[in-house]
Amino acid sequence: MTFRARHLLGIEQLTPEDIRAVLDLSDRYVELSRRTIKHSDALAGMTQINMFFEASTRTQSSFELAGKRLGADVMNMSVAHSSVKKGETLIDTALTLNAMHPDLLVVRHPASGAVNLLAEKVNCAVLNAGDGRHEHPTQALLDALTIRRAKGRIQRLTVAICGDIAHSRVARSNLILLGKMENRIRLIGPPTLMPTGVAEFGCEVHDDMAAGLEGADVVMMLRLQKERMDGGFIPSEREYYHRYGLDAEKLANAKPDAIVMHPGPMNRGVEIDGELADDINRSVIQDQVEMGVAVRMACMDLLAQNLRAERGRAATGGLYA
């Protein structure tokens, strides 16, 4: 299985072969998670620390469950009560954690690039659980797994990503992954929620839902990230839903078998109609949650394998490198 990464900091560093390796192993972990006995010993004897500088019930719970199912000792670091709140720098926090000899460090941080900085200061494998507007790699991988299981492939599909593109690290990671896998990508949303230089992303850009959704295989809705907005990006939530919220009428422009996705948490009646979000024939939103655990299990397993191999080479002086 080809996957040689030291850390998982973003999709940009992964090759198509790396992505397939993660998805293939994730498929096996989906089956494991559906059994009565859900445990593996892939991370037995290893320590996983989850350090979330931003609140995220969904992602943190998913990583915690993934680590425990793989047999790791899992610690959730409470940043709200940590020394970070007392003025400790990110680098000092990294050095403190490094002295505890963890094997896997899962980090979410509001600043873009913070996770990369941590990875330079520790001796363990680091997984990016979302950093600022930069990337959210495991979300893109779980989205890819959801698409592949629903559509039978992850290549040559028309994927519409709709909503708050400008503030979304999910959109960025999906753009990179779907581009690597040769898909046709459309970005749909108001001009105020499109990032600068969007024309250089190698995808189509629409400010009209009907045109953007025409013939789409996958419709991926995004959350309005009001906490990252410092101005009047939309007139009102009501107006936004009228123009860009997904409902049955707008979805009718996509292919009849198009699937509907959302990374969560959802604002029902703002980004998506509640009934459509719950439509078992079109919505795969709950499948995304299930795939999230499997993908995070696969990512940690693969990184742990590489970490063990690296430590083994170091212990023998590199004789078998």
C-alpha positions as CSV (number, residue, x, y, z in Angstrom):
1,M,0.0,0.0,0.0
2,T,1.6,3.3,-1.1
3,F,1.5,6.0,1.5
4,R,4.8,7.5,2.6
5,A,3.8,10.7,4.3
6,R,5.4,11.7,7.7
7,H,2.4,13.9,8.6
8,L,-1.0,14.6,7.2
9,L,-1.0,18.4,7.0
10,G,-2.9,18.9,3.8
11,I,-4.1,17.3,0.5
12,E,-1.6,19.3,-1.5
13,Q,1.2,17.0,-0.5
14,L,-0.6,13.8,-1.4
15,T,-0.4,12.0,-4.7
16,P,-3.4,10.3,-6.3
17,E,-1.8,7.0,-5.2
18,D,-1.7,8.2,-1.6
19,I,-5.4,9.2,-1.8
20,R,-6.4,5.8,-3.1
21,A,-4.3,4.1,-0.4
22,V,-6.2,6.0,2.3
23,L,-9.6,5.3,0.6
24,D,-8.9,1.6,0.2
25,L,-7.9,1.1,3.8
26,S,-10.9,3.2,4.9
27,D,-13.2,0.8,3.1
28,R,-11.9,-1.9,5.4
29,Y,-12.4,0.2,8.5
30,V,-16.0,0.9,7.5
31,E,-16.6,-2.8,7.6
32,L,-14.8,-3.1,11.0
33,S,-16.9,-0.3,12.4
34,R,-20.1,-2.0,11.4
35,R,-19.2,-5.2,13.4
36,T,-20.3,-6.0,16.9
37,I,-16.6,-6.0,18.0
38,K,-15.2,-2.8,16.5
39,H,-11.6,-2.9,17.8
40,S,-8.2,-3.3,16.1
41,D,-4.7,-3.3,17.6
42,A,-3.2,-1.2,14.8
43,L,-2.3,1.5,17.4
44,A,-1.7,-0.7,20.4
45,G,0.8,0.8,22.7
46,M,0.7,4.2,21.0
47,T,-0.4,7.5,22.4
48,Q,-2.7,10.0,20.6
49,I,-3.2,13.5,21.8
50,N,-6.1,15.6,20.4
51,M,-5.4,19.3,20.7
52,F,-8.3,21.5,19.5
53,F,-7.8,25.2,19.7
54,E,-11.2,25.6,18.0
55,A,-14.4,23.8,19.2
56,S,-15.5,21.0,17.0
57,T,-17.7,18.3,18.5
58,R,-18.0,16.3,15.3
59,T,-14.3,16.2,14.3
60,Q,-12.9,15.8,17.7
61,S,-15.3,13.0,18.6
62,S,-14.5,11.3,15.3
63,F,-10.8,11.3,15.9
64,E,-11.2,10.2,19.5
65,L,-13.4,7.3,18.5
66,A,-11.0,6.4,15.6
67,G,-8.1,6.2,18.0
68,K,-9.9,4.1,20.6
69,R,-11.1,1.6,18.0
70,L,-7.5,1.2,16.9
71,G,-6.3,0.5,20.4
72,A,-4.5,3.8,21.1
73,D,-4.3,5.6,24.5
74,V,-6.2,8.8,23.6
75,M,-5.9,12.1,25.5
76,N,-8.1,15.1,24.8
77,M,-6.2,18.3,25.7
78,S,-8.5,20.9,27.1
79,V,-7.1,24.1,25.5
80,A,-9.6,26.3,27.3
81,H,-8.0,25.4,30.6
82,S,-4.4,24.9,29.3
83,S,-1.3,27.0,29.6
84,V,-2.1,28.5,26.2
85,K,-4.7,30.6,27.9
86,K,-2.0,31.7,30.3
87,G,0.2,33.1,27.6
88,E,2.3,30.1,26.6
89,T,3.4,30.2,22.9
90,L,2.4,27.6,20.4
91,I,6.1,26.5,20.1
92,D,6.4,26.1,23.9
93,T,3.2,24.0,23.9
94,A,4.7,21.8,21.2
95,L,7.9,21.3,23.1
96,T,6.0,20.4,26.3
97,L,3.9,17.9,24.4
98,N,7.0,16.5,22.7
99,A,8.5,15.8,26.1
100,M,5.6,13.5,26.8
101,H,6.5,11.3,23.8
102,P,3.2,11.1,22.0
103,D,3.0,9.1,18.8
104,L,0.1,10.9,17.1
105,L,-0.9,14.6,17.5
106,V,-4.2,15.7,16.1
107,V,-4.5,19.5,15.9
108,R,-7.2,22.0,15.0
109,H,-6.2,25.7,15.1
110,P,-7.8,29.0,14.0
111,A,-4.5,30.2,12.4
112,S,-3.5,29.0,8.9
113,G,-0.1,27.3,9.0
114,A,-0.1,26.7,12.8
115,V,-0.3,22.9,12.4
116,N,2.6,23.0,10.0
117,L,4.6,24.9,12.6
118,L,3.8,22.3,15.3
119,A,4.9,19.5,13.0
120,E,8.3,21.0,12.7
121,K,8.8,21.0,16.5
122,V,7.7,17.5,17.5
123,N,9.0,13.9,16.9
124,C,5.6,12.3,16.3
125,A,3.1,12.2,13.4
126,V,0.9,15.3,13.2
127,L,-2.6,15.3,11.6
128,N,-4.3,18.5,10.6
129,A,-7.9,18.6,11.8
130,G,-8.4,22.1,10.3
131,D,-6.2,25.2,10.3
132,G,-7.7,28.6,9.6
133,R,-8.7,29.0,6.0
134,H,-5.9,26.7,4.9
135,E,-6.9,23.0,4.8
136,H,-9.0,20.3,6.4
137,P,-7.5,17.1,4.8
138,T,-9.5,14.4,6.5
139,Q,-12.8,16.1,5.6
140,A,-11.8,16.0,2.0
141,L,-10.8,12.4,2.2
142,L,-14.0,11.4,3.9
143,D,-16.0,13.3,1.3
144,A,-14.0,11.4,-1.4
145,L,-14.8,8.1,0.3
146,T,-18.5,9.0,0.5
147,I,-18.6,9.9,-3.1
148,R,-16.7,6.8,-4.2
149,R,-19.0,4.5,-2.3
150,A,-22.1,6.2,-3.6
151,K,-21.0,6.6,-7.2
152,G,-18.6,3.7,-7.6
153,R,-15.7,6.0,-8.6
154,I,-14.0,9.2,-7.6
155,Q,-12.9,10.3,-11.1
156,R,-14.5,12.1,-14.0
157,L,-17.5,13.4,-12.0
158,T,-19.1,16.8,-12.1
159,V,-19.0,18.2,-8.5
160,A,-20.7,21.4,-7.5
161,I,-19.4,23.1,-4.3
162,C,-21.9,25.7,-3.2
163,G,-21.9,28.5,-0.6
164,D,-19.3,30.2,1.5
165,I,-16.2,29.3,-0.6
166,A,-14.1,32.2,0.6
167,H,-14.0,31.2,4.3
168,S,-14.0,27.4,3.8
169,R,-10.9,25.2,4.3
170,V,-13.2,22.3,3.4
171,A,-13.7,23.8,0.0
172,R,-10.0,24.3,-0.5
173,S,-9.1,20.7,0.4
174,N,-11.9,19.3,-1.7
175,L,-10.8,21.5,-4.7
176,I,-7.3,20.1,-4.4
177,L,-8.3,16.5,-4.0
178,L,-11.1,16.5,-6.6
179,G,-8.7,18.2,-9.0
180,K,-6.0,15.6,-8.5
181,M,-8.6,12.9,-9.3
182,E,-9.6,14.5,-12.6
183,N,-13.1,15.7,-11.7
184,R,-15.0,18.7,-13.2
185,I,-15.4,21.2,-10.4
186,R,-17.9,24.1,-10.2
187,L,-18.0,26.7,-7.5
188,I,-21.3,28.3,-6.8
189,G,-22.0,31.3,-4.6
190,P,-22.3,35.1,-4.4
191,P,-19.3,37.0,-5.5
192,T,-18.8,38.3,-2.0
193,L,-18.2,34.7,-0.8
194,M,-15.7,33.8,-3.5
195,P,-12.0,34.0,-2.7
196,T,-9.6,36.3,-4.4
197,G,-8.1,34.8,-7.6
198,V,-10.8,32.2,-7.8
199,A,-10.4,32.2,-11.6
200,E,-7.0,30.6,-11.2
201,F,-8.3,27.6,-9.4
202,G,-8.9,25.7,-12.6
203,C,-12.7,25.3,-12.0
204,E,-15.9,26.9,-13.3
205,V,-17.4,29.7,-11.2
206,H,-21.2,30.5,-11.1
207,D,-23.3,32.9,-9.1
208,D,-26.5,31.3,-10.3
209,M,-27.5,28.0,-8.7
210,A,-29.5,26.7,-11.7
211,A,-26.6,27.1,-14.1
212,G,-24.1,25.8,-11.7
213,L,-26.0,22.7,-10.8
214,E,-26.9,21.7,-14.4
215,G,-25.9,18.1,-14.8
216,A,-24.0,17.8,-11.5
217,D,-23.3,14.3,-10.1
218,V,-22.5,15.6,-6.6
219,V,-23.8,18.7,-4.8
220,M,-21.7,19.7,-1.9
221,M,-23.2,22.5,0.3
222,L,-21.0,24.5,2.7
223,R,-21.8,26.1,6.0
224,L,-22.0,29.9,6.2
225,Q,-19.0,30.7,8.5
226,K,-20.3,33.8,10.1
227,E,-17.6,33.6,12.8
228,R,-15.0,34.3,10.1
229,M,-17.0,37.2,8.5
230,D,-16.2,40.7,9.5
231,G,-18.6,42.6,7.2
232,G,-21.8,42.4,5.2
233,F,-21.1,39.4,3.0
234,I,-24.8,38.6,2.5
235,P,-27.9,40.8,2.7
236,S,-29.7,38.4,5.1
237,E,-30.0,34.7,5.8
238,R,-33.5,34.8,4.3
239,E,-32.2,36.3,1.0
240,Y,-29.2,33.9,1.0
241,Y,-31.5,30.9,1.3
242,H,-33.8,32.2,-1.5
243,R,-30.8,32.5,-3.9
244,Y,-28.3,29.9,-2.7
245,G,-30.0,27.5,-0.2
246,L,-30.4,24.1,-1.7
247,D,-34.0,22.9,-2.1
248,A,-35.8,20.4,-4.3
249,E,-36.5,23.0,-7.0
250,K,-32.8,24.0,-7.4
251,L,-31.6,20.3,-7.1
252,A,-33.8,19.5,-10.0
253,N,-31.2,21.0,-12.2
254,A,-28.6,18.4,-11.2
255,K,-28.7,14.8,-12.5
256,P,-31.6,12.7,-11.2
257,D,-29.2,10.5,-9.2
258,A,-27.1,13.4,-7.8
259,I,-26.1,13.1,-4.2
260,V,-26.3,15.9,-1.7
261,M,-23.5,16.5,0.8
262,H,-22.7,18.9,3.7
263,P,-19.7,18.8,6.1
264,G,-21.8,20.0,9.0
265,P,-22.9,21.5,11.2
266,M,-25.8,22.5,9.1
267,N,-27.9,25.6,9.2
268,R,-31.3,24.2,8.1
269,G,-33.3,26.7,6.2
270,V,-30.2,28.7,5.4
271,E,-27.8,26.5,3.4
272,I,-30.2,23.6,2.8
273,D,-33.8,22.6,3.2
274,G,-34.4,20.4,6.2
275,E,-36.4,17.8,4.4
276,L,-33.8,17.5,1.6
277,A,-31.1,17.1,4.2
278,D,-33.0,14.1,5.6
279,D,-33.9,12.6,2.2
280,I,-32.4,9.1,2.3
281,N,-32.6,8.9,-1.5
282,R,-30.5,11.9,-2.1
283,S,-28.7,13.0,1.0
284,V,-25.4,11.2,2.1
285,I,-24.8,13.6,5.0
286,Q,-25.1,10.9,7.7
287,D,-22.9,8.7,5.5
288,Q,-20.2,11.4,5.7
289,V,-20.2,11.2,9.5
290,E,-19.8,7.4,9.3
291,M,-17.0,7.7,6.7
292,G,-15.2,10.3,8.9
293,V,-14.4,7.7,11.6
294,A,-13.2,5.2,9.0
295,V,-11.0,7.7,7.2
296,R,-9.4,8.9,10.4
297,M,-8.7,5.4,11.4
298,A,-7.0,4.8,8.1
299,C,-5.0,8.0,8.2
300,M,-3.7,7.3,11.7
301,D,-2.9,3.6,10.9
302,L,-0.9,4.6,7.8
303,L,1.0,7.3,9.6
304,A,1.7,5.0,12.5
305,Q,3.1,2.4,10.2
306,N,5.5,5.0,8.7
307,L,6.4,6.2,12.2
308,R,7.3,2.7,13.4
309,A,9.4,2.1,10.2
310,E,11.2,5.4,10.8
311,R,11.9,4.6,14.4
312,G,13.0,1.1,13.4
313,R,15.6,2.5,11.0
314,A,16.8,5.0,13.6
315,A,17.2,2.2,16.1
316,T,19.4,0.2,13.7
317,G,21.4,3.2,12.6
318,G,19.7,3.3,9.2
319,L,21.2,-0.1,8.2
320,Y,18.0,-1.2,6.6
321,A,16.9,2.1,5.1
